């Protein structure tokens, strides 16, 4: 079974897909499907660690950028003003 899926992609992405399609003598759509299949076939390298460590942060998935930024800020040198 197949399904029709319409995607609106940026020009640079379409041009890359079209170039690959021309080079391999396939349709642009066939190259796009092949790329999606290759990406989805790759396992998530961090999946085995999901839930492996105890933690107290319940909103990590939504706020990971904030937590990573806070962790990086702890490593910055403190700038002290002289009076």
URPESUL-V392566 format. One record per residue. N is the residue number from 1. RES is the residue in one letter. SS is DSSP state (a for helix, b for strand, c for the rest). PHI is phi as a letter, one per 30 degrees, with the letter a starting at -180 (none if undefined). PSI is psi in degrees with one decimal (NA if undefined). Layout:
n=N res=RES ss=SS phi=PHI psi=PSI
n=N res=RES ss=SS phi=PHI psi=PSI
//
This chain:
n=1 res=X ss=c phi=none psi=139.2
n=2 res=X ss=c phi=b psi=161.8
n=3 res=X ss=c phi=b psi=146.2
n=4 res=X ss=c phi=d psi=128.9
n=5 res=X ss=c phi=b psi=118.4
n=6 res=X ss=c phi=c psi=130.7
n=7 res=X ss=c phi=b psi=138.8
n=8 res=X ss=c phi=c psi=116.2
n=9 res=X ss=c phi=c psi=152.3
n=10 res=X ss=c phi=d psi=154.6
n=11 res=X ss=a phi=e psi=-43.0
n=12 res=X ss=a phi=d psi=-34.4
n=13 res=X ss=a phi=d psi=-43.7
n=14 res=X ss=a phi=d psi=-42.9
n=15 res=X ss=a phi=d psi=-40.3
n=16 res=X ss=a phi=d psi=-44.5
n=17 res=X ss=a phi=d psi=-42.7
n=18 res=X ss=a phi=d psi=-39.6
n=19 res=X ss=a phi=d psi=-44.4
n=20 res=X ss=a phi=d psi=-40.2
n=21 res=X ss=a phi=d psi=-43.1
n=22 res=X ss=a phi=d psi=-43.1
n=23 res=X ss=a phi=d psi=-36.5
n=24 res=X ss=a phi=c psi=3.7
n=25 res=X ss=c phi=h psi=43.1
n=26 res=X ss=c phi=b psi=171.8
n=27 res=X ss=c phi=d psi=157.6
n=28 res=X ss=a phi=d psi=-38.6
n=29 res=X ss=a phi=d psi=-40.8
n=30 res=X ss=a phi=d psi=-38.9
n=31 res=X ss=a phi=d psi=-41.3
n=32 res=X ss=a phi=d psi=-44.0
n=33 res=X ss=a phi=d psi=-42.5
n=34 res=X ss=a phi=d psi=-41.5
n=35 res=X ss=a phi=d psi=-44.1
n=36 res=X ss=a phi=d psi=-42.2
n=37 res=X ss=a phi=d psi=-40.1
n=38 res=X ss=a phi=d psi=-41.0
n=39 res=X ss=a phi=d psi=-45.0
n=40 res=X ss=a phi=d psi=-23.0
n=41 res=X ss=a phi=d psi=-17.9
n=42 res=X ss=c phi=d psi=128.4
n=43 res=X ss=c phi=d psi=151.5
n=44 res=X ss=c phi=d psi=119.4
n=45 res=X ss=c phi=d psi=-18.7
n=46 res=X ss=c phi=c psi=-1.9
n=47 res=X ss=a phi=e psi=-36.4
n=48 res=X ss=a phi=d psi=-17.3
n=49 res=X ss=a phi=c psi=-8.0
n=50 res=X ss=c phi=d psi=121.0
n=51 res=X ss=c phi=i psi=6.3
n=52 res=X ss=c phi=d psi=-19.3
n=53 res=X ss=c phi=b psi=137.6
n=54 res=X ss=c phi=d psi=149.5
n=55 res=X ss=c phi=a psi=165.6
n=56 res=X ss=c phi=c psi=-3.3
n=57 res=X ss=c phi=c psi=117.1
n=58 res=X ss=c phi=c psi=-13.4
n=59 res=X ss=c phi=c psi=28.7
n=60 res=X ss=a phi=e psi=-42.0
n=61 res=X ss=a phi=d psi=-39.2
n=62 res=X ss=a phi=d psi=-30.2
n=63 res=X ss=a phi=c psi=23.1
n=64 res=X ss=a phi=d psi=-36.2
n=65 res=X ss=a phi=d psi=-41.7
n=66 res=X ss=a phi=d psi=-46.5
n=67 res=X ss=a phi=d psi=-38.8
n=68 res=X ss=a phi=d psi=-40.2
n=69 res=X ss=a phi=d psi=-43.0
n=70 res=X ss=a phi=d psi=-40.0
n=71 res=X ss=a phi=d psi=-40.3
n=72 res=X ss=a phi=d psi=-36.6
n=73 res=X ss=a phi=d psi=-31.1
n=74 res=X ss=a phi=d psi=-24.2
n=75 res=X ss=c phi=c psi=-5.1
n=76 res=X ss=c phi=d psi=144.8
n=77 res=X ss=c phi=d psi=144.1
n=78 res=X ss=c phi=d psi=130.4
n=79 res=X ss=c phi=c psi=117.8
n=80 res=X ss=c phi=c psi=136.3
n=81 res=X ss=c phi=d psi=139.6
n=82 res=X ss=c phi=c psi=135.7
n=83 res=X ss=c phi=c psi=NA
//
